[in-house]
Structures are given as structure tokens and as C-alpha cells.
């Protein structure tokens, strides 16, 4: 038998066209060039090398191109925002470096950008594509970033500022919250911004609330002086002056809300040695004796005077058993913890603040707030009756016959009518009235009965100034206005 002839190749009719696909992909670590070559029956099939020579390959692979863009990006400036503050750094200063593990995905994004360009790679277009996809192949080194953020934290962290009443300048400094940079809370924002190719990054901050706000102060306006009152004291009596300043310090800056009552004893508290008070002269049953916290009544009386002319309601205000040398008769207000109190009430629709200064021989009180709704407030005192005092004489064998010593000067008592008149637009619109009674103070005299002619007379009384008689009122009616 004859061997079978090999099968003949099938042929097509004239004019038919053969298509042959020659993939000329030059890939160096993920090639960028691929193409189809169309062949006719009249043209020979070129080799892959020939096809590659007809279309030049890009200078780098997609991965190399992405890495190049990442390295360039790390050196670019970035605006770092810390709250309201900004600072210019580079991404490399924040720890940005090429992320080798992210190059594969970045190369894929870069390849698509190159193919879409249809020509030589456009670096700006590729970078924009990486940024849009969040595929910038960079990573942020935490140690480097933390070091950079620590420097920013030291520079820009701010402590909170509490609201403060500046009573001397009659203004209120509003509160300001503090702000601190959250270093580790900012790491995520850095990584996200870097991978997005951002030129600005907002770092994470934590707001610290101030301890005192205008709301907790309870007052927003201390610009107006509703009234001021002052009394004088001797600068040589150091112990009494200490008590004055200590009691006044408890009152300075105290705010009385609209419609609220103020209690002197409640605000100042008990006047004990534990609280720092010292023994000084006090009035007890009409006599001047040594007592703990002597001088506190001058503080309450001075405050009473300021409250009187500020138009505050005088809910409870008791005079001393005898007139005081440091204040006009009828204006004093005694306090004894806890039962004898000075109680005031704010009748206005705005809060008021007490400002107390004790210095250079003067105790000065201001009532601060908004403008007082009265043009003038007047104090009027009328003496209804003067009450005679008694004299008690005691024999004293320690001093010679014919000599005497006054232990306590006596002075008259008085029955007064006190008024407070409120004027607005020049007209009297309101009036308060009180009856005030001061008991007469007994005079105590020691007469010498010792017959010894060699016995010296009693020495001069060092406290004579404290015991002298009060000056009697010169006028039956006395007025004072603010």
C-alpha cells in the first residue's frame, strides 16, 4: 500500500485576509507596552522584537515610576494645621518614605494612567491618579512622626484660661479653652493624607475646658460703679488691720445674682483662730474690749454703706450698741457669727459684684455692675432724742488720793430716724425709713484712795485715744448723697 499523503492545507478564496496577533509586550518588572499588529495576506508576520522596535518603551516600569513619584512627594512641602495654627514642613520631616509593599498596587494605578495618556508617561497625570486613588506608595514612620509632632506640641499646646473679673479695671476677661496636640491620634490623619498626596494635613487636637467661665462667674458687666463707700482706720494697729484685710478678702469679687440675697456671715464664715483671725478691740455690751476678729464690724459697716447708696435692699442690718468712730452715725452694721448678720438683696435685673480694698488707712467698697437706674440716692439722718449717759465711780487703792483714771469714757445715746431717698430725673421716686437706737455708754472712773504720799500717780493711758468720747452730732439733720 502507498503511504497516505499528508493532508493539504485548506485555502481561502482570493482577497481573503489573514489576521495574526503579535503581542509585543516589553515588561521590565510589570511592562507598560502591549500592542496588536494587523497583518494582510500580502504582509509577512513581524517578530516580537520588530514590533517593540516600532513603539519605544517607557523609560521606567510602572513600579519604578510610582516609586520615583513617591520619593519626589516625600520631599515636597506640606502645610500642617494644629488648630488655628499652621506650620510648613516636608513630608519626609513627618516620616514619609517609599512603601515597597504598596508599589504593586501603585504600579497598577500608574499603568492605567500611562495607558490613558496614549503617549510618553505624564508624571503629573500619574501623580494625580495615585493621589485620587489614595494609592501614593508612601508610609509614615511612627518614630520620626512622633518626634516631629512632639516639637509641634511643645510649640503650639495652649493651657486653658479661666474667665477673670478685673475689678480694678472694671472689666471681665472672658475664658479661653486650651488645646493640646494628640500625637498618636494624629498618626492616622498623617498616613491618610500622605497616601492621598495631600499638601495639607489637619492634626488631631483635644480641647481643654477652662475651670471658670463667664457663666460660672455669674456676671458679664462690671463697668459701672453703682456706689462707693469708705471708712478710715489707724495704720498703726497692725493686728486689727490684719483682721480687716482678712475679712475683706472673703468678700472681694463676690457676685450677687438678680433677686438673690447676700449673707455676710455665710460668705465670710466663722471668725476663728483656725481661719487666721486675731484678738483686737471689739464693742461688747457698749464697752470696748479685746475680742477675737476685732475689726470685722468695720468691714460689714463699710459694705453696708456701699449697699445703701447702690440701692440694694437692706434685709437685715443692725447698728452697734453704741456709735462707731469710723463711720457716720446711723450707717454702721454690726455682725456676730452666727446670729447677728448683715443681709442684703439685689433688687435689680442684673448681677452686681463687690469690690473691696483695704490699704493705706482706708477700707473702700465698690458695688459694680451695670448703670444704676437712679440719678441719686440720699442718706438722711435726723436726731429724735439724745440720751444721757451714767457715770460709775470706783475706788482704787492702787493710786493715790486726789488722782483719777478713766477706764471708759461715757457718751450719749441717740434715737434716730434714718431715711433713704431715691431720685430719678430729679424727682423723688422711692423712700425707705428706719428707726435706729444707740444706747448711752456708761463712763467708768477710778478714784485713788491710797493715802501714801510717795505713791506715784497712775501712768498715762496708752489706749486713751480708743476711749475718748465720740463727737456729738453738730446738726439735728445730716444728709449725704451719691
Buried (B, 14 or more C-beta within 10 A) or exposed (E): EEEEEEEEEEEEEEEEEEEEEBEBEBEEEBBBBEEEBEBEEEEEEBEEEEBBEEEEBBEBBBBBBBBBBBBEBBEEEBEBBBBEBEEEBEBBBBBBBBBEEBBEBBBBBBBBBBEEEEEEBBBEBBBEBBBEBBBBBBBBEBEBBBBBBEEBBEEBBBEBBBBBBEBEEBEBEBBBEBBBBBBEEBBEBBBEBBBBBBEEBBBBBEEBEBEBBBEEBBBBBBEBBBBBBBBBBEEEBEBBBBBBBBBBEBBBBBBBBBEEBBBBBEBBEEBEEEBEBBBBBBBEEBBBEEBBBBBBBBBBBBBBBBBBBBBBBBEBBBBBBBBBBBBBBBBBBBBBBEEBBBBBBBEBEBBBBBBBBBEEEEBBBBBBBBEBBBEBBBBBBBBEEEBEBEEEEEEBEEBBEEBEBBBBBBBBBBBBBBBBBBBEEEEEEEEBEBEBEBBBBBBBBBBBBBEEEEBEEBEEEEEEEBBEBBEEBEEEEBEBEB
